[in-house]
Amino acid sequence: MKRSALLLIAGVLVFSVSSSGGLSRQVVAYDLKARLQTDTKTVEGQEVLTWLNESEDPVSELQFHLYMNAFKNNRTTFMKESGRTHRGFKADEENWGRIEVRKISIRDGDDLTGTMAFIRPDDQNPDDQTVMKVTLPLPVNPREKITLVIDFATKLPKVFARSGFVGDFFMVGQWFPKIGVLKDGVWNCHQYHAQSEFFADYGAFRVELTVPARYVVGATGKRISETQNADGSKTYVHVQEDVHDFAWTACPEFVEFREKFSLKNPPVETEMIFLIHRRHLGQKDRYVRALRQGLEFYSTSYGPYPYETITLVDPAPGAAAAGGMEYPTLFTADTTSFMPRGVRMPEMVTIHEFGHGYWYGIVGSNEFEEAWLDEGINSYSEAKAMDKYYGPDGSMIDFLGLRIGEIPFQRMSVIASGRFDPIDKFSWAYVSGGSYSLNVYQKASLMLLTLERLLGEDVMSRIMKTYYEEWKFRHPTTKDFIRVAEKVSGKDLAWFFDQVLYSPDRLDYGISDLASFEVLDPLGMFDGLPAKETPAVKGAKFPAAPKQFRSEVVAARFGEWIFPQEILVVFSDGSRVRETWDGRDRWKRFVYVKPVKAVSAEVDPDRKLVLDANITNNSRVIERARRPVLKYTLGFVGWFQALLSLVSL
Ligand SMILES: [Zn+2]
């Protein structure tokens, strides 16, 4: 044991708490070498990883994600949960993926290969090998670093669930052994699930990528060198600090374009790199414009884009399963050779995936455990950006007379959702993939849009900016978001978040009854006298001039969530009465006696509650007023649903 101790000490460097000048705490430093074997679809890799123990306790076990093992066979947790289908794409049974760790050792020290063991912290599935642990001969003490050297080989699957190859196109994501996140002294290192993305610590990457010279390469970060090798290959070196992952792509059919993006307020200078498959060049201008819009919108709404590059990858024909995916400073776009201009899928996907550079990339929430923090906040941001640049009425589709905004589009999915799951839940614990995506994307986005309408756009804008500023390059949780929202708004928002985030019920208010009838002459007996003989009535003129009408409006709570309501009643002369109701009881009746009839009534007349699950019941109309209450129309629901199945991003 003495020998081990000495060698371990050689591999452990005392860490000085002041970081290297980057924007994040540099918990990890990866120095990776990767060689793409295009014939065997394999990446041969060597990884030198330096990891800092930021906890208060000595750590003698390290845990790693081996994500590519999710595609190793049909019994992995990913394959069981997904039924071998991801976003409508089937896994190829001839081309499985896997990652093999050939050797892991402490630099200049002990070989740890013999201590490697697969663990299954989430489901105990013995066939899942997506998490590996190694045991150290001596612990890494608090504020100390350890450096490991890992030899590995990654066999890429036929493109599936974001990664892999099709022909000579390669999208290489989740390809190297990635250390988990040590949180409060406990490893957070989940298995790769069908409904979940990723979580890792910030640090610096330096990656050497060697590919056959004819391949065009794109990767996370900035390229610092490009070398032609004697064997006909080329080596590209990319570096990037303050990121938590590294992905790359290679294809000889890419055409590369570079354009500068700069903004004065806030100051942004970055280089946009487009790798567009030769057969999709017709889409280039749309990508360029949408990426410019994304950079401008997110920089002005949340904070200046902080990196020197942003790379958009347009996957090859047949590689759509690699499309619509985010990595730090690089994302994959939609992929198509033709899309009508009025169907704004390429724009939406570009803005969405770029946006993940903020909500996932810079603000590093845990995508396994609270996916709404990246997908929901990003869908909210994307909807606002699309409405800003393309107009709210046709931001999603403006084609052949059909105009659909992104927010109504998000609403359609919530209308269709069952009451199985809340928004905040572990990603793999949802009843289905559909329930996961409806909740963490659309319902979470509508939650934020509702909050914005309740608090005001200015307050919401400050909430988002503050959340971004306080949590950039860190790992916030839902409680951190709520804390910021309450601090900035000065309001107790527990009533709101407790319902919307944690309960699977729904918000649904409406008008259950609207009636208006004439106040009739007194008839029958009153105090022993016929009505007409009573002192109060005798001599009075009936019908009263002007004629009186009794109108009754019943507002009702059809859902379980309790939200304060506003109700607008419109009378036949165009006059209006606004009522408020705390929304607690199941219904509330409002009665008016006036010379005019109530002709329409509507809850939420300002359309603040975009979370309302059914807006067809929001208003009732007896007859047209001079200024009629607009009735919502909900055509195309089935059509929307079909389209929606294409856009779970
Ligand atoms: Zn997304």
Boltz pocket constraint, residues with backbone or C-beta under 6 A from the ligand:
constraints:
  - pocket:
      binder: B
      contacts: [[A, 324], [A, 352], [A, 356], [A, 374], [A, 375], [A, 378], [A, 649]]
      max_distance: 6.0
